[in-house]
Structures are given as C-alpha cells and as structure tokens.
Amino acid sequence: MSKPTTKCWIDTAAMMAIIAEANSKYPLETGGVLIGYRKDNEVIITDITGPGPNANHQKIYFDVDNKWTTAKADKIFDATEGRLRYIGDWHSHPDGYCHPSVLDVKALEKVRDCPRALTPKPLMMIIGHDFSKWTMWELAEMLRPLPLQRFEFNREWAYA
C-alpha cells in the first residue's frame, strides 16, 4: 500500500490560469486537466489545460472536451519524457460549494479505474467564483481533501 498523500502544491501560473478561465466563463462551470507529478507523499501540479473548444458549459454542469484535453496532456507527457503527466481534473462551481458532487465522485472513480489514465489516486480541484475558496480532493481508498500550497515551478527540470 502506498503512503497517503499529505500535501498538494500548485504552480502560481497554473493557479492564475484557472482563475482567468473560471472568470471568463462565469456564471457557467468550466474546467480542464491538472498536469504534474507525484514525489514521495506529495503531489506537484505544474500545468493545467483549459476546457477545450468543444466543452459543454452549463450553470451546474460541465463536460470537458476530452479529445482536446487528452491531446494536450499527451503532448506534455511526450515533451517531458513522462516526467509530467495527467494527475486529475479541475473545474469551477461558480455559485456553489467547493465540495464534489455525486457526478464529480463518479468521474474520479472512472479515472481511477482507467488504465490509460496512469493515476490510481486521481485529484479533483474545485474553485468557487470568489476565488478565495479552493479545494483539492483525492480519491484513493476513499475521497478526502488535501492541503493546497502555491509555488513557482522551474520548467527547465521537466523540459530538459
């Protein structure tokens, strides 16, 4: 059994990109993919994608453009020789709580059970509209929140 994840780090530029995307689609939900890596019992988010051009944005529902986001994640995976990879998803709850819905949990279960995703403990970040509320959730044996910290990512390491 692997060690439980104790902390999640997110690059400041990635966080700002999430805020910009959520603000641009308000009052509709939006989202994308989290890219990064795991080290020991921590998760490091270095990049994100947006929703893609064919995403479906609704007031209380969001469906990512899976073909587009998968291609973006695969491109980063290939460019970094696998150092950076898909680790989960993010989306907004424009006027709601930053807690996963039943549909959100089902989406995490689907990712966890998909061999192609290469992530047995997927993450889901949820942002509220006022941007002061962020939550990070991990699905391993059970769904649980993770502490979230910002940092500045050195891209030379991943793309060397």
N, C-alpha and C positions, 0 to 999 in steps of 0.2 A: 504494500500500500504506500502511495506517495505521501510526502509531507503535505499538510494543509497549507494553502496559500495564506500568507499573513498580510501582504500589502500589495497594492497596485499603484504603479507610477504612470503618469501620462505626460507626454511632451507638451510644453506650453503652446507650441504652434498647432499641435493637433487639437488641443482644447479650444483654442481660438477659432479654428476651422469649424468645429462642432457648433460653437456659439453662433458664428456667422450663418451657417446653414439653417440652424433652428430658427433664427431670427428672420431669415429670408422667406421661410415657409409659414410662419405664424399667421393664422391660428390653426394651421394644419400640422399633423405629425410629419416628421421626416426622420431620416436616419442614414445609416451606412454600416461600414465594416471597420472593426478595430484590427490593426496590424501591429505586431510586436514580437516579443519572445518571453519565455519563462527562464528565470535563473534562480536556482535553489527553490525557495518557497515564496518568491516574488514574481509578479507579472509586470512587464515593462511595455507600455503602449507607445510606439514611436510614430505611427502614421494612422490616418483614417481615410476612408473614402466617403464621398457623398452618396446620395441615393441612386444615382444613375438616371439617364434621360427617360426611361420608361417606368419609373417608380409610380406607385399609386399613393397619393397623399390624401388623407381624409381627416376629419376633425378628431376622431377617436380610433383611427386605424391607419396603418402604414404598411405598404408592401414594397420592399426594395426591388430594384431592377437586378435580379440575381445574375443574369448573364454578364451585365456590365461590371458589377462589383466583383464577381469571381475573376473576370479577366484582369481587373486592376490588382487584385490580391495576388494572382498568379504571376503577374509582371514583376511585382515587388519581390516575391519569393524567388523567382529566377534571377533577378538582378543582384540579389544578396546571397545567392547560392544557398538559400534555405535558412539563412540566419534570422530573417524576419518573415513571419507567416501570419495567416489568419488566426486570430485568437478569440474572436467574438463579434458582437454587433452592438451598435449604439442606436438610440432613437429618442425622440422627444415626446413628452407628454405635455403639450402646450398649456393646458389649464387643469392638469390633473396631478395626482401624487406621483412621486418618483419610485413607485413600487411596481414590480412586474405584475401584469395582468395574467389571467389564465392562458390567454393566447401567447403571451411572452414566454411563459414557462414551457409551453408545448414547443415553441420554436427552439428554445435552448435544448430540450430533450432530443429534438430532431437533429440538431447539430452534434450533440454529444454522441449520438448513435450512428452518425455518418462517418464511415472510414475515410472518405476523401477529405473531410474537414481537418483531420490530423489534430484534433483538440478534444481530448477526453474530459476536460474541465472548461467548457466554454464560458465566456464572460458576456454580460449584457450591461451596458451603461445606459442609464435613463437620465435625461436632463429635463428640468422644469423650465417654463418660459422665463421666469425672472432670473435664470442663470445662477442663482445663489444656491440652488438645490441640485445636487448631482448625486447619483447613487451608482455603485458598481456592484453587480451581483455575479456570483459564480455558482455553476451547477456542477457539483461533483457527486458525492453520495446524497447530498441534499442541497437545496438552494440556500445561499447565505450571502449577506452583504460583506463587502471588503472595504477597508480604508483606502482612500484615493489621495495621492500626492502628486504635485506637479514637479517637472524637472526639465532641463534643457538637454536634448538628445544630440550626441555627436555623430552625425551621419557618416563620417569618414570610416568609422568602425564597421558599419553594416555594408557599405557600398565599396569597400576596399578590394 
